[in-house]
Amino acid sequence: MVALCKKIAESKWFQHFIISVILLAGVLVGIQTYGEKVAQWSSIIDALDWVILIIFTVEVFIKVTAQGNQPQNYFKDTWNLFDFFIVAACYAGPFLGDNAEFLPVLRLIRILRVFKLVTALPELQLIVGALLRSIPSMAYISLLLGLLFYIYGAMAVFLFGENDPIHFENLQRGILSLFRVITLEDWTDIMYINMYGCENYGYGGNEALCTNSSGSPILASMFFVSFVLIGTMIVLNLFIGVIMNGMDEMKAETEIKAKVARKNKEEGTNLKSEIHLLVDKVDSLKEELSLLTHLYDQEKNGKPILQNVKREQMNGESKVINKPSP
């Protein structure tokens, strides 16, 4: 039974079948968003939902059984835990019933089934793993970006608040406008308003808000160009660099795991035995290093450490036999 489940779990056709079921679950979620338009098909949709849930349950059973005498190993994999959580959450649906209070929860659970596609495709696991690995570094970059927004937002309110109250009336509105600028969404319009004044550009239909038109061509151009250069061209590219670094680390880690798994499968060894052999080799090297250090200290202190040196001629080479002194 264990060998059969392991063979099924590792087979390509089973993986492709699960991917097809996940895609079907995603299609059903999309169909259910049409509400009353598909109400006549609700019984068929509900039946397909149960079939998909049973298939996912069988998948979990097969993968747990494939672990043999150590079924807990299934839960050591984060992706397996995610799969198990989704399946367990789906079974909570019938207990919640048709209560409108829990309807958003049921819909959320159904949508989560689509995320199983991440666990089924190693390539997606690599990308998601790289993103998760990059979160700590991204947090510091986000802090830097937040400081940039805060400083420039306060400066914009002081410099352009009277001329452009739509975008820079207060700090929160200024930061929101700068977010538009950093995404390059018509950011030049905001710059031109403050270059030429609200009476001359951008306030068509909002003349009542333009109470103190005062354009600053040089100041406004330097302000917005510098913000775009620092924010968009430098800081946001740091996010890309961190993610790419995480991708490289995840690729290296995945390759190492694949090599270990392939070696274990070919040689019939396991990772623990390999680690024990390496530890024994390290201990042996430590003992030799300790002995050599002791001999070096003796020689440094002027004590003889070589005795009975014999020279033998063999195949045109000299061989020196060293014997440490007691």
Buried (B, 14 or more C-beta within 10 A) or exposed (E): EEEEBBEBBEEEEBBEBBBEBBEBBBEBBEBBEEEEEEEEEEEEBEEBBEEBBEBBBEBBEBBBBBBEEEEEBBEEEEBBEBBBEBBEBBEEBEEEEEEEEBEEBBEEBBBBBBBBBBBBBEEEBBBBBBBEBBEEBBEEBBEEBEEBBBEBBEBBBEBBBBBBBBBBBEBEBBBBBBEBBBEEEEBEEBBBBBBBBBBEBBBEEEEEEBEEBEBBEEEBBEBBEEBBEBBBEEBBEBBEEBBEBBBEBBEEEBEEEEEBEEBBEEEEEEEEEBEEEEEEEEEEEEEEEEEEEEBEEBEEEEEEBEEEEEEEEEEEEEEEEEEEEE
